[in-house]
Amino acid sequence: MLVVEDNPDAAEALTMLLEVLGHRVRTVHDGATALDLAQTSPPDVMLVDIGLPGIDGYEVARRVRQDARLQHVLLVALTGYGQEEDRQRTMAAGFDHHITKPVEPDALNRIVTALPHAKS
């Protein structure tokens, strides 16, 4: 899994939660680095903060969806906004799921463990 979160404390907490749940996790703090890492070592899941510096989460999702090598990636949007229009915008960008911060551990676990290859 690849966590893309610019807030170091939030990134660390999310990474620790996923590791406790048994997942292998890499963490980056900006969209450009996330795209570089995804292209060189494609993850099964990317949890992407929307409000990233430089390349925001929407653009990360669009670029992932345009890359044939990354079509299998499950994209989960992490955002402080949870209105219906926010959900529609994340889905239009290519995300598979929309999670509102603070992240609910049970909801996150349900999403990532539903994958047939959920441990990577």
C-alpha positions, 0 to 999 in steps of 0.5 A: 500500500502507498499512503500519500499524505502531506501531514507527517503526523496523519501519515504516521498514524495512518501508516501505523494503523495499516501496519497493525492491520497486517499491511505492508505500507510505504509513505510519501508526502507529495503527489509527484513522489507518489506518482514516481513511486507508483510507476516504479513499484506499483502498489495494490492500494493508494490512499491519497490525501486530496489537499497535497502540495503541488500535484493535488490528490485529484490529479494524482488519481487522474494520472494513475488512471491514465497509466495502463500499468496502474489500472489495477490500483485501488484508489482511496481518497482521504479528505476532510470534506464529505458532502455528496459533491465532494464524493462525486468529484473524487469519483470523477477523478478516478477514485474507487472510495472516498474516506472522510478524515479523521479516518475511521479504522473499521471503515478503512479496514473493510475497504482494504481487506476486501481485496483478494491481495490485501496484504501488499 
